[in-house]
Amino acid sequence: MKRPVSLGNLVFPSFLIAVFLVFLGNCTNYSTTSSVQAPPTLISITNNGNSNFTIKVRAQNPELIFQGYRLFEAPTEALAQNPTDLNQGAQCLLAQASIVQPIEYLFEVDPSSNPNTAGVSCRIFATITPGNYISLRTLGLAVNLANSTSSYRVSPPSNTLIVP
């Protein structure tokens, strides 16, 4: 015997579909400006010898547009945090799977092409000079839908550390 279809069984699903369609049609609150990434915090830097350094970094960047970090070095704190060209500097791109919020990362700064040491999240191929200051900025992907281009956007600077 067939069960009779009650009005309540038809009205509620239809109501949910109608609310969803109204919400979808009226959703015009979106931004055309790029998201600003949070800068990382530098915890410590250790000289491992042979121009190899380990930097402990605390960061939280789980967004899909997050790409990695860019290291800046300069003889003064102000220049390390505010370089004349934000495209200069050594960068490290992370795979999306390695992003967790929040976490302490270990980065290696080494000019050689050696593989990462165990436990190192990111290797920055650069030479840094003892006595100079370093700063990091977060890289985010900015996509322009109008002309189908993309570029990196950089965060405000992190704090600085003096290279030992």
TORLOSE-815247 format. One line per 5 residues: number of its first residue (from 1); for each residue x, y, z of C-alpha. Coordinates in pm, whole numbers, plus 32768, in hexadecimal, padded with zeros to 4 digits. Example, Ala and Ser with C-alpha at 12.3 -4.5 7.8 and 13.67 -1.06 7.14 Angstrom:
% residues 2
1	84CE/7E3E/830C | 8557/7F96/82CA
//
This chain:
% residues 164
1	8000/8000/8000 | 8087/8155/7FA1 | 80B8/8253/80B2 | 8009/839C/807A | 80EE/84C4/8038
6	80C1/85C7/8145 | 80D2/8739/8100 | 81E4/8762/8209 | 82CE/8679/814B | 82B7/8754/8014
11	82AE/88B0/80AD | 83EA/88A2/8180 | 84DB/882E/8068 | 843E/8929/7F78 | 846B/8A3B/807B
16	85DD/89E6/80A7 | 8618/89EB/7F30 | 8567/8B3C/7F12 | 8637/8BD3/802D | 8777/8B53/7F8E
21	871E/8BE4/7E39 | 86C3/8D37/7ED1 | 880C/8D3C/7F92 | 88D4/8CD8/7E60 | 882D/8DDE/7D85
26	885B/8EF8/7E80 | 89C2/8EAC/7EE2 | 8A7E/8FDC/7E5F | 8B65/9012/7F86 | 8CB7/8FB9/7EFA
31	8DFE/9073/7EEF | 8ECF/90CF/7DC3 | 8FFD/9120/7E9A | 9103/901E/7EF6 | 9108/8F83/804D
36	9226/8FEF/812F | 92EB/8ECC/81BF | 935A/8EC8/832A | 94CF/8EFC/8358 | 9594/8DE6/8403
41	964B/8E0F/854D | 97BD/8DC1/8558 | 9813/8D02/8697 | 9988/8CB8/8674 | 9AA7/8C8A/8581
46	9BC8/8B96/85AB | 9D0F/8B8B/84EB | 9D4E/8A21/8481 | 9E9E/8A6E/83E1 | 9F04/8A7E/8271
51	9E11/8B9E/8227 | 9CED/8AC5/8299 | 9BEB/8B54/838B | 9AAF/8ACC/842A | 9993/8BBF/8470
56	9873/8B66/8558 | 9736/8C12/84DD | 95D4/8C1A/856A | 94CD/8C51/845E | 935F/8C1C/840F
61	92F4/8C31/82A5 | 91F2/8B2C/8249 | 914F/8BED/812C | 914D/8B58/7FD0 | 9201/8C8A/7F48
66	9328/8C52/8035 | 9463/8BF9/7F72 | 9593/8C13/8058 | 968B/8D0D/80E2 | 978F/8E06/806D
71	98CA/8E52/8136 | 9963/8FAD/813B | 9ABD/9000/81C3 | 9B56/9157/81FD | 9C5B/9204/82D5
76	9B4E/92B9/839F | 9A06/924F/843D | 9943/9356/837B | 99CD/92E5/822A | 998B/9175/8277
81	981F/91C2/82C5 | 97F0/92C3/81B2 | 98C4/9268/8081 | 98C3/934D/7F56 | 9841/9232/7E79
86	9755/9129/7F07 | 97A7/9045/7DDF | 9912/9029/7E4D | 9953/8F2B/7F57 | 9967/8DB3/7F69
91	9821/8CF7/7F67 | 97AA/8BA8/7FDC | 9669/8B16/7F53 | 95B0/8A17/8026 | 94C8/8904/7FB0
96	935F/8936/801F | 9365/87E9/80D7 | 946F/8868/81C8 | 93A0/8990/8241 | 9313/896E/839D
101	9294/8A82/847E | 9349/8AEF/855A | 9495/8A3D/8556 | 9608/8A70/858C | 96CD/8A33/8451
106	9840/89F5/842B | 98D7/8A9F/82FA | 9A36/8A6A/8276 | 9AF5/8B81/81D0 | 9C0E/8AE9/8104
111	9CA8/8B48/7FB5 | 9CF2/89DB/7F5B | 9C04/88F2/7EA9 | 9C0A/87F0/7FC2 | 9ABD/874A/8015
116	99F6/87BD/8145 | 9A67/8746/8298 | 9967/866C/834B | 9853/8740/83E8 | 9894/8870/830D
121	975A/88F8/8265 | 97FE/89E6/8175 | 9955/8A1F/80DD | 99B9/8B7A/806E | 9ADD/8B79/7F7B
126	9B95/8CB2/7FE7 | 9CCD/8D30/8094 | 9C97/8E0A/81C5 | 9DA6/8ECB/827B | 9DE5/8EBF/83F3
131	9D97/9010/8492 | 9C86/9063/8394 | 9B12/9063/83E1 | 9A12/8F7A/8347 | 989B/8F99/831F
136	9792/8EBC/827B | 9657/8F0F/81BE | 953D/8E25/815F | 94EF/8DF3/7FED | 9388/8DDD/7F76
141	9308/8DA6/7E18 | 9241/8EC8/7D86 | 916F/8E72/7C56 | 90DC/8F7F/7B75 | 8FA9/8EEA/7ACC
146	8F7D/9016/79E6 | 90BE/8FD4/7923 | 910F/8E6E/7994 | 9258/8EC3/7A3B | 92E8/8E60/7B8A
151	93FD/8EE1/7C67 | 9482/8EC0/7DC7 | 940A/8FAB/7ED7 | 94EB/8FCF/8004 | 9481/8FFE/816C
156	94F9/9107/825B | 9652/90B3/82E8 | 969B/8FC8/8405 | 9772/902B/8528 | 98EA/9024/84E8
161	9A07/8F52/856D | 9B7C/8F93/855F | 9C3B/8E83/84A5 | 9D32/8DE6/859C
//
